[in-house]
Amino acid sequence: MKKTTIYADELTGEIYSQKSQITAKRFDAEKGYLFRNQAGGFSQFYDVPFPAGMSDVEIGRMTRLAKKMWGKTNMLGYRGNGGVKPYDMDSMAAVMGLGKSQTYAFIKKMIRLGVVAKVRIESKGVTDYQYYVNPLYYNSSNRIPLNLYLLFRQQLDPYIPSWARLRFIEQAGGKA
């Protein structure tokens, strides 16, 4: 489908600019309906198993949390007063329907298994923590940025080609 936008003077009819844009058909008889093509979401990969020791219940809880990843960052966060805020233990507990101590134990286990990483952020004398989800298991984008590679390098390296690993190392200012 082609969408054309024309900017014209209403009185004279003079065209100031014209822009054409090719858009995907919302419904294709063979492919079906294009469902929420610009909505947020995440991908999972069939060839990447969940870590050994992660139960089906824990996979379900992690999936609930993964739906709370902010944009394409893989950070568990939300838009709050003053911008994007990271989820804390209380908000993660509410998402999963758990108590605070159960949530601590769950997140601690996910960190140990390499499914989640905890990052300490200090800004203006305030310490905050951000939690990132490993893109091997839940990826909010089709790319892996440097920060996620560095957080989950041990788990990602077997799935990333050597030339890409070298580029990440160069980007980080290190040597292979």
C-alpha positions as CSV (number, residue, x, y, z in Angstrom):
1,M,0.0,0.0,0.0
2,K,1.2,3.5,-0.8
3,K,0.4,6.5,1.5
4,T,0.8,10.0,0.0
5,T,0.8,13.1,2.2
6,I,0.4,16.4,0.3
7,Y,0.9,19.8,2.0
8,A,-0.9,22.5,0.0
9,D,-2.2,26.0,0.3
10,E,-6.0,25.8,0.9
11,L,-6.7,29.0,-1.0
12,T,-4.4,28.7,-4.0
13,G,-4.0,24.9,-4.2
14,E,-0.3,25.4,-4.5
15,I,1.5,22.2,-3.4
16,Y,4.3,22.9,-0.9
17,S,5.5,19.4,-0.5
18,Q,4.5,15.9,-1.2
19,K,5.7,12.7,0.6
20,S,5.0,9.2,-0.4
21,Q,5.5,6.2,1.9
22,I,5.2,2.5,1.3
23,T,3.3,0.8,4.1
24,A,2.6,-2.8,4.7
25,K,-0.9,-4.0,4.1
26,R,-2.7,-4.5,7.3
27,F,-4.4,-7.6,6.0
28,D,-3.0,-10.0,3.4
29,A,-5.1,-12.9,2.2
30,E,-2.1,-15.3,2.3
31,K,-0.2,-13.9,5.4
32,G,-3.2,-12.8,7.5
33,Y,-3.6,-9.7,9.7
34,L,-0.5,-7.6,10.6
35,F,-1.0,-7.6,14.4
36,R,0.5,-4.8,16.5
37,N,3.4,-4.2,14.2
38,Q,4.8,-1.3,16.2
39,A,4.0,-2.5,19.7
40,G,6.6,-3.4,22.3
41,G,7.4,-7.0,22.9
42,F,10.2,-9.5,23.0
43,S,11.6,-12.4,21.1
44,Q,12.7,-15.8,22.2
45,F,14.8,-18.3,20.3
46,Y,14.0,-21.9,19.8
47,D,17.6,-23.1,19.8
48,V,18.4,-21.4,23.1
49,P,17.3,-23.5,26.1
50,F,16.5,-22.0,29.4
51,P,19.3,-22.6,32.0
52,A,19.3,-25.9,33.8
53,G,17.7,-25.4,37.2
54,M,15.1,-23.0,36.0
55,S,11.6,-24.4,36.6
56,D,8.5,-23.9,34.5
57,V,7.0,-21.7,37.2
58,E,10.2,-19.6,37.2
59,I,10.1,-19.3,33.4
60,G,6.5,-18.0,33.8
61,R,7.5,-15.5,36.4
62,M,10.4,-14.3,34.2
63,T,8.0,-14.0,31.3
64,R,5.8,-11.7,33.3
65,L,8.9,-9.6,34.2
66,A,10.1,-9.6,30.6
67,K,6.9,-7.9,29.5
68,K,8.0,-5.0,31.7
69,M,11.3,-4.4,29.8
70,W,11.6,-0.7,28.8
71,G,11.7,-0.1,25.0
72,K,14.7,-1.8,23.4
73,T,16.9,-1.7,26.5
74,N,16.1,-5.0,28.2
75,M,16.0,-3.0,31.4
76,L,13.0,-3.8,33.7
77,G,11.5,-0.3,33.9
78,Y,8.6,2.0,33.5
79,R,7.8,5.6,32.7
80,G,7.4,7.5,35.9
81,N,7.6,11.1,37.2
82,G,10.7,12.5,35.6
83,G,11.3,9.9,33.0
84,V,12.2,6.2,32.9
85,K,12.5,4.5,36.3
86,P,13.9,1.0,37.0
87,Y,11.7,-1.6,38.7
88,D,12.6,-2.2,42.3
89,M,11.9,-5.3,44.4
90,D,8.5,-4.0,45.5
91,S,7.4,-3.4,41.9
92,M,8.8,-6.7,40.7
93,A,7.0,-8.4,43.5
94,A,3.7,-6.8,42.4
95,V,4.2,-7.9,38.8
96,M,4.8,-11.5,39.8
97,G,2.3,-11.6,42.7
98,L,5.0,-12.6,45.2
99,G,6.0,-11.3,48.6
100,K,9.2,-9.2,48.9
101,S,11.3,-12.1,50.4
102,Q,10.2,-14.5,47.7
103,T,11.1,-11.9,45.0
104,Y,14.6,-11.4,46.5
105,A,15.2,-15.1,46.4
106,F,13.8,-15.4,42.8
107,I,15.9,-12.5,41.5
108,K,19.0,-13.8,43.3
109,K,18.5,-17.1,41.6
110,M,17.9,-15.5,38.1
111,I,21.2,-13.5,38.6
112,R,23.0,-16.7,39.6
113,L,21.7,-18.5,36.5
114,G,22.6,-15.5,34.2
115,V,19.1,-14.7,33.2
116,V,19.1,-11.3,35.0
117,A,22.0,-8.8,35.8
118,K,21.9,-6.2,38.6
119,V,23.6,-2.9,37.8
120,R,24.4,-0.4,40.5
121,I,24.0,3.2,39.4
122,E,25.1,6.2,41.4
123,S,23.9,9.7,40.5
124,K,23.8,12.9,42.5
125,G,24.7,11.0,45.7
126,V,21.8,8.5,45.2
127,T,22.4,4.8,44.7
128,D,19.9,3.0,42.5
129,Y,19.8,-0.5,41.0
130,Q,18.7,-1.5,37.5
131,Y,17.9,-5.0,36.5
132,Y,18.6,-6.2,32.9
133,V,17.2,-9.3,31.3
134,N,19.6,-11.5,29.3
135,P,18.7,-11.1,25.5
136,L,19.3,-14.8,25.0
137,Y,16.1,-15.6,26.8
138,Y,14.0,-12.5,26.3
139,N,15.2,-9.9,23.7
140,S,13.3,-6.6,23.2
141,S,15.2,-5.8,20.0
142,N,16.8,-7.5,17.0
143,R,20.2,-6.2,18.1
144,I,22.5,-6.7,21.1
145,P,24.1,-3.4,22.3
146,L,27.5,-3.3,23.9
147,N,26.1,-2.9,27.5
148,L,24.1,-6.1,27.2
149,Y,27.0,-7.9,25.7
150,L,29.3,-6.9,28.6
151,L,26.6,-7.8,31.2
152,F,25.9,-11.3,29.7
153,R,29.2,-12.0,27.8
154,Q,29.6,-15.5,29.3
155,Q,26.2,-16.7,28.2
156,L,26.2,-14.8,24.8
157,D,29.7,-15.8,23.5
158,P,28.8,-19.3,22.4
159,Y,26.0,-17.8,20.2
160,I,27.8,-14.8,18.7
161,P,30.3,-15.2,15.9
162,S,34.0,-14.4,16.7
163,W,34.1,-11.4,14.4
164,A,31.2,-9.8,16.3
165,R,32.8,-10.6,19.7
166,L,36.0,-8.9,18.5
167,R,34.0,-5.8,17.5
168,F,32.4,-5.7,21.0
169,I,35.9,-6.0,22.6
170,E,37.2,-3.2,20.4
171,Q,34.2,-1.0,21.3
172,A,34.8,-1.6,25.0
173,G,38.4,-0.5,24.5
174,G,40.0,-3.9,25.3
175,K,41.9,-6.5,23.5
176,A,40.9,-10.1,22.7
